[in-house]
Amino acid sequence: GDFEKTPGWLDWYDGPTTPTFQLPAGAVDAHCHVFGPGGQFPFAPERKYTPCDASAAQLFALRDHLGFARNVIVQATCHGADNRALVDALNRSEGRARGVATVRRDVTDAQLAELDAAGVRGVRFNFVKRLVDRVPTDSLEEIVERITPLGWHVVIYFEAEDLPDLYDFFSAIPTDVVVDHMGRPDVTKDPDGPEFDLFLRFMRENPNVWTKVSCPERLSVTGPRALDGEQHAYTDVVPFARRVVEQFPDRVLWGTDWPHPNLKDHMPDDGLLVDYIPQIATTPELQRKLLVDNPQRLYWPEGA
Ligand SMILES: O=C(O)/C=C(\C=C(/O)C(=O)O)C(=O)O
């Protein structure tokens, strides 16, 4: 059916510039989504927003335009635990995409096997209250038990204020754990202050924990322009992301987050977002780890 977009919805940026920054060969966009198309893959009744359509073909066209070789496609909450759009995109990717799904505790072994065969390599646990209703921890623990034999990992999306309460639960997850967007730090705080140090301590104490250093456009308070007018500079986010890349160079990932759900005040040009990367990964070696080696090790461990 036709789905009315959430009022004020910002569609993804049409006609992104060609990045100035030359992505290294084999670069992976390790965090992106597909939405519907709603006529073919209906959005979930329990969703908390209704997006525009954003197809696999459009995602792969952006991949090629920006110079990425591969994608990791993450199930968006607007599709709930209905992973059909994700599986369809993986099937269309000719082996160039892997997936992170959303499952419920009653998922069957056959369904897990089907997701694994399509290229799913992890599940996502979302704790952002504006996106999902809270899932009881015992359900999540049961899902972890079910996916561990598959060699899958757990992607977690939470807000920094919730990390203290979730710290022990996250630290007990036995698989690899990938944090979306650094756990959304409050970038008005001191990057060397106690709030961000809790996240850095979480990474120090748990060598199985990785993080995406993506989505400056979600975290920035100063906005896309630097004082000198440079676009997509997100200068208040850079110190946080640089610290993570330099302290944990082998456990960081990056993604465009296309098609950028729930942005309110501006829609980034994905070409300029790619140009942001050298500000947070400042050497070719760090860029290769962030964009090639790390996502390859986690999502294509079998090799190229
Ligand atoms: O795309 C992101 O990573 C961020 C958001 C949304 C989702 O992840 C989703 O709906 O699955 C958000 O902060 O609204």
Ligand as a Chemical Component Dictionary entry (heavy atoms), coordinates in Angstrom:
data_LIG
# 
_chem_comp.id                   LIG 
_chem_comp.type                 NON-POLYMER 
_chem_comp.pdbx_formal_charge   0 
_chem_comp.three_letter_code    LIG 
# 
loop_
_chem_comp_atom.comp_id 
_chem_comp_atom.atom_id 
_chem_comp_atom.alt_atom_id 
_chem_comp_atom.type_symbol 
_chem_comp_atom.charge 
_chem_comp_atom.model_Cartn_x 
_chem_comp_atom.model_Cartn_y 
_chem_comp_atom.model_Cartn_z 
_chem_comp_atom.pdbx_ordinal 
LIG O1 O1 O 0 20.189 4.996 10.606 1  
LIG C1 C1 C 0 20.681 5.063 11.743 2  
LIG O2 O2 O 0 21.699 4.431 12.068 3  
LIG C2 C2 C 0 20.035 5.906 12.732 4  
LIG C3 C3 C 0 18.662 5.980 12.940 5  
LIG C4 C4 C 0 17.666 5.035 12.518 6  
LIG C5 C5 C 0 17.867 3.696 12.429 7  
LIG O3 O3 O 0 19.037 3.141 12.572 8  
LIG C6 C6 C 0 16.736 2.765 12.130 9  
LIG O4 O4 O 0 15.578 3.203 12.060 10 
LIG O5 O5 O 0 17.018 1.567 12.000 11 
LIG C7 C7 C 0 18.175 7.085 13.788 12 
LIG O6 O6 O 0 18.974 7.590 14.631 13 
LIG O7 O7 O 0 16.991 7.473 13.634 14 
# 
loop_
_chem_comp_bond.comp_id 
_chem_comp_bond.atom_id_1 
_chem_comp_bond.atom_id_2 
_chem_comp_bond.value_order 
_chem_comp_bond.pdbx_ordinal 
LIG O1 C1 DOUB 1  
LIG C1 O2 SING 2  
LIG C1 C2 SING 3  
LIG C2 C3 DOUB 4  
LIG C3 C4 SING 5  
LIG C3 C7 SING 6  
LIG C4 C5 DOUB 7  
LIG C5 O3 SING 8  
LIG C5 C6 SING 9  
LIG C6 O4 DOUB 10 
LIG C6 O5 SING 11 
LIG C7 O6 DOUB 12 
LIG C7 O7 SING 13 
# 
